[in-house]
Amino acid sequence: MTNEKHSRAIERIPEPNAPEPSKRELERQMQRTRESLAETIGEIKETVEQEYASAKQTVSGVLDYREQFKNEPLVWSLGALSAGFALGYTLGYAHKNSKHGKQSQLAAFADSMVDELSSVGQGVVMPALNVKIKELFGFDFSELLEDMGRAKKSSRKKTSAKRKTVKTKRKPKKISSSS
């Protein structure tokens, strides 16, 4: 409350032994009260309008990520890369731990997330990526990935077969007791 408003409020407090105010004085007090209320309401309205405009500008600036990306592409790219790395590392860690023991909720979530992302990647991303790679470089990327997958599977089978034969060829060591 400003000093002027405070002094007006004090004027309105009747003194205990004061005579009744006249009709004219009451009308003047009512007029001053109306003016004071109108002024206060106007100030509140201005403040609300300013806050609304400020909030609207802030929200529209944040929501217009395309414009922000155009202004700072490196920052946004590094942010996306960091978020992807963190998510991938977390999911990979959860998936790795699920192989060693019972499956936790995080591991189950990681498995379902990997399955979903894989299906989206196979259905949406890979066809578009394959077309672009074929246009630019002239080879079928999906065939290359399939070949790499087959080669990995066959090398795993060979490695596991070698391990089995090595385990069966080993003879148990005899422990000699020397006393």
ChimeraX attribute file (.defattr): number of C-alpha atoms within 10 A of each C-alpha:
attribute: neighborCount
match mode: 1-to-1
recipient: residues
	/A:1	8
	/A:2	7
	/A:3	8
	/A:4	10
	/A:5	14
	/A:6	10
	/A:7	11
	/A:8	15
	/A:9	13
	/A:10	10
	/A:11	11
	/A:12	12
	/A:13	8
	/A:14	11
	/A:15	9
	/A:16	6
	/A:17	6
	/A:18	7
	/A:19	8
	/A:20	10
	/A:21	10
	/A:22	9
	/A:23	9
	/A:24	9
	/A:25	11
	/A:26	13
	/A:27	12
	/A:28	12
	/A:29	16
	/A:30	13
	/A:31	12
	/A:32	14
	/A:33	16
	/A:34	12
	/A:35	12
	/A:36	15
	/A:37	12
	/A:38	12
	/A:39	12
	/A:40	14
	/A:41	12
	/A:42	12
	/A:43	12
	/A:44	12
	/A:45	12
	/A:46	12
	/A:47	12
	/A:48	12
	/A:49	12
	/A:50	12
	/A:51	12
	/A:52	12
	/A:53	12
	/A:54	11
	/A:55	12
	/A:56	12
	/A:57	12
	/A:58	11
	/A:59	11
	/A:60	10
	/A:61	12
	/A:62	12
	/A:63	11
	/A:64	10
	/A:65	12
	/A:66	11
	/A:67	12
	/A:68	14
	/A:69	13
	/A:70	10
	/A:71	11
	/A:72	11
	/A:73	13
	/A:74	11
	/A:75	12
	/A:76	15
	/A:77	12
	/A:78	11
	/A:79	12
	/A:80	12
	/A:81	12
	/A:82	12
	/A:83	12
	/A:84	12
	/A:85	12
	/A:86	12
	/A:87	13
	/A:88	14
	/A:89	12
	/A:90	15
	/A:91	20
	/A:92	16
	/A:93	14
	/A:94	20
	/A:95	20
	/A:96	12
	/A:97	15
	/A:98	18
	/A:99	10
	/A:100	8
	/A:101	8
	/A:102	9
	/A:103	15
	/A:104	13
	/A:105	11
	/A:106	16
	/A:107	21
	/A:108	15
	/A:109	15
	/A:110	21
	/A:111	18
	/A:112	12
	/A:113	13
	/A:114	16
	/A:115	12
	/A:116	12
	/A:117	12
	/A:118	14
	/A:119	13
	/A:120	12
	/A:121	14
	/A:122	13
	/A:123	11
	/A:124	11
	/A:125	12
	/A:126	16
	/A:127	14
	/A:128	13
	/A:129	15
	/A:130	16
	/A:131	15
	/A:132	15
	/A:133	15
	/A:134	14
	/A:135	11
	/A:136	9
	/A:137	9
	/A:138	10
	/A:139	14
	/A:140	15
	/A:141	18
	/A:142	17
	/A:143	11
	/A:144	11
	/A:145	11
	/A:146	11
	/A:147	12
	/A:148	12
	/A:149	12
	/A:150	12
	/A:151	12
	/A:152	12
	/A:153	12
	/A:154	12
	/A:155	12
	/A:156	12
	/A:157	12
	/A:158	12
	/A:159	11
	/A:160	12
	/A:161	12
	/A:162	12
	/A:163	12
	/A:164	11
	/A:165	10
	/A:166	10
	/A:167	10
	/A:168	9
	/A:169	9
	/A:170	8
	/A:171	7
	/A:172	6
	/A:173	6
	/A:174	6
	/A:175	6
	/A:176	6
	/A:177	5
	/A:178	4
	/A:179	3
